[in-house]
Amino acid sequence: MVEHPRLALRRIPPDPVQFQVIFGSLLGDCRLVGLPRQRRLRIAHSGSRSDYVRWKYDRLGAFAADAPELRDGLAQFETITHPLFDDLARIFATRYSRHDAIVRLLRPLGLAVWLADVGRLELRAESFLPQQRVLALAS
């Protein structure tokens, strides 16, 4: 019997870029949804930020379930169900999250995603130098 590809993905850890997009999103405006062992990340931003939502979707690759859609004024999508989200739920369980764990896991990309989510930073491809654009698109 062949396993469904989305079930197989549950055994593959996210790469460092995917993890930082997920982690920064959780620090920002995005939320975990679902019960234990069925958790996934819901990414939703204002429809005017649909390019940013698409950027997150592209970075998450196989961890993104369905393509972003505009619904109720929000550009949004969800990830696949993955055990990582149960681990992250424990870190972000309360308002008084495990700050030591957050500081230890956060990298510059995660910080940039967090700041972009809360509106403190806007990522625009045209503001990058040509060699940075290639790197930004590849990451």
N, C-alpha and C positions, 0 to 999 in steps of 0.2 A: 504494500500500500504506500502511495506517495503522500508525503506531508504537504499541506498547504504552505505556499511560500511565506505568508505572513506569520505562520506558526514557527517556521524555521528561523525567521528573522529575530525571534525572541531570544535565540541563543547567541546572537552576534552583538557584541558591545558596540556602542557608537564610537566613531573615531573622535579625535580631540576637537575638531571643528564642530561636529554635530553635538558633542557633549557641551561645549561652551555656548552654542546657540540655545540649547535646551536649558542650561543652567541660568544664563542671563535672562532668558524669557521668564523663568520662574521667579527670578528676583524682580522682574518688571511686571507687565500686565497680564501675563498668561497664567493659566491654571491647570492643575491636574484634575481630571474627572474620572469617575468610575470607582468601583469597589476594589479592594485589594486583589491582586493577581489579574485585574482587568483594567488597571489604570492606563491612561493615555494623557497626552498633553493637548490642551485646546489652545490654539493660537488665534486670537481675534483682536483686530485693531480697527479703527475708523476706516470706512471705505476710502477716504482720501489717502490712506497709507497702504493701498493695495500693492504698490511696488515693493514696499518693505516686507509685507506678508509674503509676496512671491520670492523675495530674496531669502527669507527664512525657509520657505518650502524647498527651494533649490538646494540650500545647504544641508537640509535634513535628508535629502535623497530617499532611500528606501524606508526610512523611518517615518516619512510622511505618508499618511493613508491615502486620502483622495486630494485632488488638486484644490487650491483655494477657491472659494466662491463668495460672492457678495450676497449677503442675506441680512435683512433688517438693518441696513446701513453699516454693516461690519464686513470687512474682508476677513475670512476665517477658514481654518482647516484644523484637523486633528491628526495626531500621529497614530501609529499602530500601537497596540497594547504591548508593553515591554516590562520585564521585571525591574529595570532601572528605575521606573517611576515609583515603584514601591519603596525602593531605597531612598529616593529623593523625597518622597512623602514624609518619611521619618525625620529628615533634616528640616523640612519646612512645616512640621506638624503644628506649630503654634506661632503666635505673634512673636514669641521669644525664641525664634529659631536658633539652631546650633551655630552661633556666629563663628566659633573656632573651625567648624567643618566648612562653612561658607568661605571664609578667608583662605583656607587651605586649598580649596577646589577652584576658586575663581582665577581666571587668567584674563589678559587684556581684551581678548575677543568677547568673553562673557561680560566683562565690565562695559564694553561698548554697546552690546546688545541691551543690557540693563538700562544704560543711560538713554539709548535710543527709544526704548519702550516707554520710559517715563517722560520723554520729551526734552531731555537735557542735551541731547546730541542728535543730529540728523546726518545719516549716512547718505551721501550723494556721489555717485560714480564720477560725475563730471568734475568734482573737486579734487579727485586723485590725480597725481602725475601719471603719464602714460604707462610707465613700468609698474606703478602701483595698481592701476586698473586691471592689468593682467593678473596680478597676484590676488586682488580682491575677487575677481571673477572665478579664479581657480579654487579659492578657499571655501 
